[in-house]
């Protein structure tokens, strides 16, 4: 066999090996980590255990968040205490200076200087004493102003320290409550897994779902909430252009139909193509599928006046693939993604006075802000 033929066969063999390594599962050391969704169809018993596992995972994450908040609050307390000690030392000096000034006025020293000024007959001496008297008066005034400012700042530091102490105490209490909650839930989960028909298989299923949730699921949920927050930010412009704002003297009314909202959000982001928003008595819900993830969100609106007039959306239920997320996750998503409606972005001089959600329609009543 010639050298050329040997080279040709070697190349063909190498190509065959490469093709086989690509086609055969597990043949390469690096598998794709892209998930298209949670494809398992759990039984009712498995679903309950997965629900408990999801709650444990999310509550554990909440504990980590609270612990970080506790660490931050403790650091702020130490910094405030250090600043307070330094300011207290500086304040003692200013208080001593202010005391000397006060004693000087009380003992009549400044009056004697004024009398000396009035009794001098020489014009040059008068001006010298007058300049000295002005300098002394300004110096006294500066001491008093500085003393007052430092006293005010010192009191502010004390108030800040007291507030930080209260916040730290609340955070510690939250941390204890959540740890007790997750420990009880974890014990219940461990018992239920041990009592299941196949504990090893159930443990593997929980591990698989936990991995899917932490690497794919939570990011998909956040992506949906971010897209919805962006859409709600543009809702005032939609109301302006759609003619949904009715004016009657000093009263304004916004009426949005269920189908109008669905069309609006789908125009904002294709992620909502398979989603449907529903208005029901007192609640708003959204349900759909995206990238193998089934999402259900339900909540309600409340009117808030501080720091500005707004309609805040509160998430009452959040379900992923039939599993309900705990209250801590809902609260965190509410804080991170603003799904509220701000009437003053529509018209600067109006404010919402009432919001009414009924079947297939939401109505917002507004009035002029005086």
KENUTOR-937900 format. One record per residue (C-alpha): residue in three letters; residue number from 0; x, z, y; chain. Coordinates in Angstrom, 1 decimal, m for minus. Layout:
REC,resn,resi,px,pz,py,chain
REC,ALA,NUM,X,Z,Y,A
...
end
This chain:
REC,resn,resi,px,pz,py,chain
REC,UNK,0,0.0,0.0,0.0,A
REC,UNK,1,1.4,m1.0,3.3,A
REC,UNK,2,2.0,1.4,6.2,A
REC,UNK,3,m0.8,m0.3,8.2,A
REC,UNK,4,m3.3,0.2,5.4,A
REC,UNK,5,m2.3,3.9,5.0,A
REC,UNK,6,m2.9,4.5,8.7,A
REC,UNK,7,m6.3,2.8,8.5,A
REC,UNK,8,m7.4,4.9,5.6,A
REC,UNK,9,m6.1,8.1,7.3,A
REC,UNK,10,m8.2,7.3,10.4,A
REC,UNK,11,m11.3,6.6,8.3,A
REC,UNK,12,m10.8,9.9,6.5,A
REC,UNK,13,m10.4,11.8,9.8,A
REC,UNK,14,m13.6,10.2,11.2,A
REC,UNK,15,m15.5,11.2,8.0,A
REC,UNK,16,m14.4,14.8,8.3,A
REC,UNK,17,m15.4,14.9,12.0,A
REC,UNK,18,m18.8,13.4,11.2,A
REC,UNK,19,m19.4,15.9,8.4,A
REC,UNK,20,m18.4,18.9,10.5,A
REC,UNK,21,m20.9,17.8,13.2,A
REC,UNK,22,m23.8,17.1,10.8,A
REC,UNK,23,m23.3,20.1,8.5,A
REC,UNK,24,m24.7,23.4,9.8,A
REC,UNK,25,m22.2,26.2,10.0,A
REC,UNK,26,m19.3,23.7,9.6,A
REC,UNK,27,m18.0,24.5,13.1,A
REC,UNK,28,m17.0,27.9,14.3,A
REC,UNK,29,m19.1,27.6,17.5,A
REC,UNK,30,m22.8,27.2,17.1,A
REC,UNK,31,m25.2,26.4,19.9,A
REC,UNK,32,m26.6,29.5,21.6,A
REC,UNK,33,m29.5,27.6,23.2,A
REC,UNK,34,m32.8,28.9,22.1,A
REC,UNK,35,m36.0,26.9,22.6,A
REC,UNK,36,m38.2,30.0,22.1,A
REC,UNK,37,m39.2,32.8,19.7,A
REC,UNK,38,m40.4,30.7,16.8,A
REC,UNK,39,m41.3,33.7,14.5,A
REC,UNK,40,m45.0,34.3,13.8,A
REC,UNK,41,m45.0,38.1,13.1,A
REC,UNK,42,m47.8,39.8,11.2,A
REC,UNK,43,m49.8,42.5,12.9,A
REC,UNK,44,m47.7,45.2,11.4,A
REC,UNK,45,m44.5,43.4,12.6,A
REC,UNK,46,m46.0,42.8,16.0,A
REC,UNK,47,m46.6,46.5,16.5,A
REC,UNK,48,m43.0,47.3,15.6,A
REC,UNK,49,m41.7,44.5,17.8,A
REC,UNK,50,m43.8,45.9,20.7,A
REC,UNK,51,m42.2,49.3,20.2,A
REC,UNK,52,m38.7,47.8,20.1,A
REC,UNK,53,m39.4,45.8,23.3,A
REC,UNK,54,m40.5,49.0,25.0,A
REC,UNK,55,m37.4,50.8,23.9,A
REC,UNK,56,m35.2,48.0,25.1,A
REC,UNK,57,m36.8,47.8,28.5,A
REC,UNK,58,m36.9,51.6,29.0,A
REC,UNK,59,m33.3,51.8,28.1,A
REC,UNK,60,m32.5,49.3,30.8,A
REC,UNK,61,m34.6,51.4,33.2,A
REC,UNK,62,m32.6,54.4,32.3,A
REC,UNK,63,m29.4,52.5,33.1,A
REC,UNK,64,m30.9,51.5,36.5,A
REC,UNK,65,m31.9,55.0,37.3,A
REC,UNK,66,m28.5,56.4,36.3,A
REC,UNK,67,m26.8,53.9,38.6,A
REC,UNK,68,m29.2,55.0,41.4,A
REC,UNK,69,m28.4,58.6,40.7,A
REC,UNK,70,m24.7,57.8,41.0,A
REC,UNK,71,m25.2,56.0,44.3,A
REC,UNK,72,m27.3,58.9,45.7,A
REC,UNK,73,m24.7,61.5,44.6,A
REC,UNK,74,m22.0,59.4,46.3,A
REC,UNK,75,m24.0,59.2,49.5,A
REC,UNK,76,m24.5,63.0,49.4,A
REC,UNK,77,m20.8,63.6,49.1,A
REC,UNK,78,m20.1,61.3,52.0,A
REC,UNK,79,m22.8,62.9,54.2,A
REC,UNK,80,m21.5,66.4,53.4,A
REC,UNK,81,m17.9,65.3,54.3,A
REC,UNK,82,m19.1,63.8,57.6,A
REC,UNK,83,m21.2,66.8,58.3,A
REC,UNK,84,m18.2,69.2,57.9,A
REC,UNK,85,m16.1,67.1,60.2,A
REC,UNK,86,m18.8,66.8,62.8,A
REC,UNK,87,m19.5,70.5,62.6,A
REC,UNK,88,m15.8,71.3,63.4,A
REC,UNK,89,m15.9,68.9,66.4,A
REC,UNK,90,m19.2,70.3,67.5,A
REC,UNK,91,m17.7,73.8,67.6,A
REC,UNK,92,m15.1,72.7,70.1,A
REC,UNK,93,m17.8,71.0,72.3,A
REC,UNK,94,m20.0,74.1,72.1,A
REC,UNK,95,m17.1,76.3,73.3,A
REC,UNK,96,m16.5,73.9,76.3,A
REC,UNK,97,m20.2,73.8,77.1,A
REC,UNK,98,m20.3,77.6,76.9,A
REC,UNK,99,m17.4,77.8,79.5,A
REC,UNK,100,m19.3,75.5,81.8,A
REC,UNK,101,m22.5,77.5,81.4,A
REC,UNK,102,m20.7,80.8,82.1,A
REC,UNK,103,m19.0,79.2,85.2,A
REC,UNK,104,m22.5,78.4,86.7,A
REC,UNK,105,m23.9,81.7,85.6,A
REC,UNK,106,m21.1,83.7,87.1,A
REC,UNK,107,m21.3,81.7,90.4,A
REC,UNK,108,m17.9,80.0,90.2,A
REC,UNK,109,m19.4,76.6,91.1,A
REC,UNK,110,m21.3,78.2,94.0,A
REC,UNK,111,m18.1,79.7,95.4,A
REC,UNK,112,m16.5,76.3,95.4,A
REC,UNK,113,m19.5,74.8,97.2,A
REC,UNK,114,m19.3,77.6,99.8,A
REC,UNK,115,m15.6,77.0,100.3,A
REC,UNK,116,m16.4,73.3,100.8,A
REC,UNK,117,m19.0,74.1,103.5,A
REC,UNK,118,m16.7,76.6,105.3,A
REC,UNK,119,m13.7,74.3,105.7,A
REC,UNK,120,m13.3,72.9,109.2,A
REC,UNK,121,m10.4,70.5,108.6,A
REC,UNK,122,m11.8,67.0,107.7,A
REC,UNK,123,m8.9,66.2,105.4,A
REC,UNK,124,m9.4,69.4,103.4,A
REC,UNK,125,m13.1,68.8,103.3,A
REC,UNK,126,m12.6,65.4,101.6,A
REC,UNK,127,m10.1,66.9,99.2,A
REC,UNK,128,m12.5,69.7,98.2,A
REC,UNK,129,m15.3,67.3,98.0,A
REC,UNK,130,m13.4,65.0,95.6,A
REC,UNK,131,m12.4,68.0,93.5,A
REC,UNK,132,m16.0,69.2,93.4,A
REC,UNK,133,m17.3,65.8,92.4,A
REC,UNK,134,m14.6,65.6,89.7,A
REC,UNK,135,m15.5,69.0,88.4,A
REC,UNK,136,m19.2,68.2,88.4,A
REC,UNK,137,m18.7,64.9,86.5,A
REC,UNK,138,m16.5,66.7,84.0,A
REC,UNK,139,m19.2,69.4,83.5,A
REC,UNK,140,m21.8,66.7,83.1,A
REC,UNK,141,m19.8,64.8,80.5,A
REC,UNK,142,m19.2,68.0,78.5,A
REC,UNK,143,m23.0,68.6,78.5,A
REC,UNK,144,m23.9,65.0,77.5,A
REC,UNK,145,m21.3,65.0,74.7,A
REC,UNK,146,m22.5,68.3,73.5,A
REC,UNK,147,m26.1,67.1,73.5,A
REC,UNK,148,m25.2,63.9,71.6,A
REC,UNK,149,m23.2,65.7,69.0,A
REC,UNK,150,m25.9,68.3,68.5,A
REC,UNK,151,m28.4,65.4,68.0,A
REC,UNK,152,m26.1,63.6,65.6,A
REC,UNK,153,m25.4,66.8,63.7,A
REC,UNK,154,m29.1,67.4,63.3,A
REC,UNK,155,m29.6,63.8,62.1,A
REC,UNK,156,m26.8,64.3,59.5,A
REC,UNK,157,m28.6,67.5,58.3,A
REC,UNK,158,m31.9,65.6,58.0,A
REC,UNK,159,m30.1,62.8,56.1,A
REC,UNK,160,m28.5,65.3,53.7,A
REC,UNK,161,m31.9,67.0,53.1,A
REC,UNK,162,m33.5,63.6,52.4,A
REC,UNK,163,m30.7,62.5,50.1,A
REC,UNK,164,m31.0,65.9,48.2,A
REC,UNK,165,m34.7,65.3,47.7,A
REC,UNK,166,m34.1,61.7,46.5,A
REC,UNK,167,m31.4,62.8,44.2,A
REC,UNK,168,m33.7,65.5,42.7,A
REC,UNK,169,m36.5,62.9,42.2,A
REC,UNK,170,m34.1,60.5,40.6,A
REC,UNK,171,m32.8,63.1,38.2,A
REC,UNK,172,m36.4,64.0,37.3,A
REC,UNK,173,m37.2,60.4,36.6,A
REC,UNK,174,m34.1,60.1,34.5,A
REC,UNK,175,m35.1,63.1,32.4,A
REC,UNK,176,m38.6,61.8,31.9,A
REC,UNK,177,m37.5,58.3,30.9,A
REC,UNK,178,m34.9,59.6,28.5,A
REC,UNK,179,m37.5,61.8,26.8,A
REC,UNK,180,m39.9,58.9,26.7,A
REC,UNK,181,m37.4,56.5,25.1,A
REC,UNK,182,m36.2,59.1,22.6,A
REC,UNK,183,m39.7,59.8,21.4,A
REC,UNK,184,m40.4,56.1,21.2,A
REC,UNK,185,m37.1,55.4,19.3,A
REC,UNK,186,m37.9,58.1,16.8,A
REC,UNK,187,m41.4,56.7,16.2,A
REC,UNK,188,m39.9,53.2,15.8,A
REC,UNK,189,m37.2,54.4,13.3,A
REC,UNK,190,m39.9,56.2,11.3,A
REC,UNK,191,m42.2,53.1,11.3,A
REC,UNK,192,m39.4,50.8,10.3,A
REC,UNK,193,m38.3,53.1,7.4,A
REC,UNK,194,m41.9,53.2,6.2,A
REC,UNK,195,m42.4,49.4,6.4,A
REC,UNK,196,m42.6,47.3,3.2,A
REC,UNK,197,m39.1,45.9,3.8,A
REC,UNK,198,m37.0,48.0,6.2,A
REC,UNK,199,m34.0,45.8,6.1,A
REC,UNK,200,m35.9,42.6,6.9,A
REC,UNK,201,m37.8,44.4,9.6,A
REC,UNK,202,m34.6,45.7,11.2,A
REC,UNK,203,m33.2,42.1,11.2,A
REC,UNK,204,m36.3,40.8,12.8,A
REC,UNK,205,m36.1,43.4,15.5,A
REC,UNK,206,m32.4,42.6,16.1,A
REC,UNK,207,m33.2,38.9,16.3,A
REC,UNK,208,m36.1,39.4,18.8,A
REC,UNK,209,m34.0,41.9,20.9,A
REC,UNK,210,m31.2,39.3,21.1,A
REC,UNK,211,m33.7,36.6,22.0,A
REC,UNK,212,m35.3,38.8,24.7,A
REC,UNK,213,m32.1,40.0,26.3,A
REC,UNK,214,m30.4,36.5,26.3,A
REC,UNK,215,m33.4,34.2,26.9,A
REC,UNK,216,m36.7,36.0,27.4,A
REC,UNK,217,m36.1,38.2,30.4,A
REC,UNK,218,m34.4,35.3,32.2,A
REC,UNK,219,m37.3,33.0,31.6,A
REC,UNK,220,m39.7,35.7,32.9,A
REC,UNK,221,m37.6,36.1,36.0,A
REC,UNK,222,m37.5,32.4,36.5,A
REC,UNK,223,m41.3,32.2,36.4,A
REC,UNK,224,m41.6,35.1,38.9,A
REC,UNK,225,m39.0,33.6,41.2,A
REC,UNK,226,m40.9,30.2,41.2,A
REC,UNK,227,m44.2,32.0,41.9,A
REC,UNK,228,m42.7,34.0,44.7,A
REC,UNK,229,m41.4,30.8,46.3,A
REC,UNK,230,m44.9,29.2,46.0,A
REC,UNK,231,m46.6,32.3,47.6,A
REC,UNK,232,m44.1,32.0,50.5,A
REC,UNK,233,m45.5,28.5,51.2,A
REC,UNK,234,m49.2,29.5,50.8,A
REC,UNK,235,m49.8,30.1,54.5,A
REC,UNK,236,m48.8,26.4,55.2,A
REC,UNK,237,m51.2,25.3,52.4,A
REC,UNK,238,m54.0,27.3,54.0,A
REC,UNK,239,m53.4,25.7,57.4,A
REC,UNK,240,m53.4,22.1,56.0,A
REC,UNK,241,m56.2,22.5,53.5,A
REC,UNK,242,m58.8,23.7,56.0,A
REC,UNK,243,m59.5,26.9,54.1,A
REC,UNK,244,m59.3,29.0,57.3,A
REC,UNK,245,m62.7,29.4,58.9,A
REC,UNK,246,m63.0,30.9,62.5,A
REC,UNK,247,m66.1,32.7,63.8,A
REC,UNK,248,m65.3,34.2,67.2,A
REC,UNK,249,m62.7,36.9,66.7,A
REC,UNK,250,m63.2,36.8,62.9,A
REC,UNK,251,m61.4,34.7,60.4,A
REC,UNK,252,m62.0,34.0,56.8,A
REC,UNK,253,m59.8,32.4,54.1,A
REC,UNK,254,m61.4,31.1,51.0,A
REC,UNK,255,m59.4,29.7,48.1,A
REC,UNK,256,m60.9,28.3,44.9,A
REC,UNK,257,m59.3,28.8,41.5,A
REC,UNK,258,m58.7,25.0,41.1,A
REC,UNK,259,m57.1,24.8,44.5,A
REC,UNK,260,m54.6,27.5,43.7,A
REC,UNK,261,m53.8,25.8,40.4,A
REC,UNK,262,m53.2,22.5,42.0,A
REC,UNK,263,m51.1,24.1,44.8,A
REC,UNK,264,m48.7,26.0,42.5,A
REC,UNK,265,m48.2,23.0,40.1,A
REC,UNK,266,m47.2,20.9,43.1,A
REC,UNK,267,m44.6,23.5,44.1,A
REC,UNK,268,m42.9,23.7,40.7,A
REC,UNK,269,m43.4,21.8,37.4,A
REC,UNK,270,m42.8,25.1,35.5,A
REC,UNK,271,m46.5,25.8,36.2,A
REC,UNK,272,m47.8,22.5,34.6,A
REC,UNK,273,m48.9,24.3,31.5,A
REC,UNK,274,m50.1,27.4,33.4,A
REC,UNK,275,m53.7,28.3,34.5,A
REC,UNK,276,m54.5,30.8,37.2,A
REC,UNK,277,m57.8,32.6,37.0,A
REC,UNK,278,m59.8,34.6,39.5,A
REC,UNK,279,m62.0,37.2,38.0,A
REC,UNK,280,m63.9,40.2,39.4,A
REC,UNK,281,m61.2,42.3,41.1,A
REC,UNK,282,m58.2,40.6,39.4,A
REC,UNK,283,m56.0,37.6,39.3,A
REC,UNK,284,m54.3,36.4,36.1,A
REC,UNK,285,m52.0,33.6,35.0,A
REC,UNK,286,m51.4,32.4,31.5,A
REC,UNK,287,m49.4,29.6,30.0,A
REC,UNK,288,m46.4,28.4,27.9,A
REC,UNK,289,m43.0,27.2,29.0,A
REC,UNK,290,m39.9,26.6,27.0,A
REC,UNK,291,m41.4,28.2,23.9,A
REC,UNK,292,m42.4,31.3,25.9,A
REC,UNK,293,m46.0,32.4,26.1,A
REC,UNK,294,m46.6,34.4,29.3,A
REC,UNK,295,m49.7,36.3,30.5,A
REC,UNK,296,m49.7,38.1,33.9,A
REC,UNK,297,m52.6,40.1,35.3,A
REC,UNK,298,m52.8,42.0,38.5,A
REC,UNK,299,m54.7,42.9,41.7,A
REC,UNK,300,m54.2,42.8,45.5,A
REC,UNK,301,m54.1,45.8,47.9,A
REC,UNK,302,m53.9,45.7,51.7,A
REC,UNK,303,m50.9,47.3,53.3,A
REC,UNK,304,m50.2,47.9,57.0,A
REC,UNK,305,m46.6,49.1,56.9,A
REC,UNK,306,m44.1,47.7,57.7,A
REC,UNK,307,m46.5,44.8,58.5,A
REC,UNK,308,m50.0,43.7,57.6,A
REC,UNK,309,m49.9,42.1,54.1,A
REC,UNK,310,m51.6,41.6,50.8,A
REC,UNK,311,m49.4,43.0,48.1,A
REC,UNK,312,m49.8,41.9,44.5,A
REC,UNK,313,m49.5,44.6,41.8,A
REC,UNK,314,m48.7,43.6,38.2,A
REC,UNK,315,m51.1,45.5,35.9,A
REC,UNK,316,m50.3,43.7,32.7,A
REC,UNK,317,m47.4,41.5,31.6,A
REC,UNK,318,m47.3,40.0,28.1,A
REC,UNK,319,m44.6,37.9,26.5,A
REC,UNK,320,m45.5,36.1,23.2,A
REC,UNK,321,m48.2,38.6,22.7,A
REC,UNK,322,m46.0,41.7,23.4,A
REC,UNK,323,m46.7,43.8,26.4,A
REC,UNK,324,m43.9,44.9,28.7,A
REC,UNK,325,m43.8,48.5,29.9,A
REC,UNK,326,m44.7,49.7,33.4,A
REC,UNK,327,m41.0,50.1,34.4,A
REC,UNK,328,m40.4,46.4,33.9,A
REC,UNK,329,m43.5,45.5,35.8,A
REC,UNK,330,m42.5,47.7,38.7,A
REC,UNK,331,m39.0,46.3,38.8,A
REC,UNK,332,m40.3,42.7,38.9,A
REC,UNK,333,m42.7,43.7,41.7,A
REC,UNK,334,m39.8,45.1,43.7,A
REC,UNK,335,m37.5,42.1,43.1,A
REC,UNK,336,m40.1,39.3,43.6,A
REC,UNK,337,m42.5,39.4,46.5,A
REC,UNK,338,m45.8,37.8,45.4,A
REC,UNK,339,m47.7,39.0,48.5,A
REC,UNK,340,m49.5,37.1,51.2,A
REC,UNK,341,m48.7,37.7,54.9,A
REC,UNK,342,m51.5,36.7,57.2,A
REC,UNK,343,m49.4,36.8,60.4,A
REC,UNK,344,m47.3,33.9,59.0,A
REC,UNK,345,m50.5,31.9,59.2,A
REC,UNK,346,m51.6,33.1,62.7,A
REC,UNK,347,m49.4,35.6,64.5,A
REC,UNK,348,m52.2,37.6,66.1,A
REC,UNK,349,m54.5,38.2,63.1,A
REC,UNK,350,m54.4,40.7,60.3,A
REC,UNK,351,m56.2,41.0,57.0,A
REC,UNK,352,m59.0,43.6,56.9,A
REC,UNK,353,m60.4,42.9,53.4,A
REC,UNK,354,m59.7,41.0,50.2,A
REC,UNK,355,m62.3,40.2,47.6,A
REC,UNK,356,m61.6,38.5,44.3,A
REC,UNK,357,m64.6,37.3,42.4,A
REC,UNK,358,m65.2,34.7,39.7,A
REC,UNK,359,m63.2,31.5,40.4,A
REC,UNK,360,m62.7,32.4,44.1,A
REC,UNK,361,m60.7,34.7,46.4,A
REC,UNK,362,m61.8,35.6,49.9,A
REC,UNK,363,m59.7,37.2,52.6,A
REC,UNK,364,m61.4,38.5,55.8,A
REC,UNK,365,m59.2,38.8,58.9,A
REC,UNK,366,m59.6,39.8,62.5,A
REC,UNK,367,m57.6,39.5,65.7,A
REC,UNK,368,m54.9,42.1,66.2,A
REC,UNK,369,m55.4,43.9,69.5,A
end
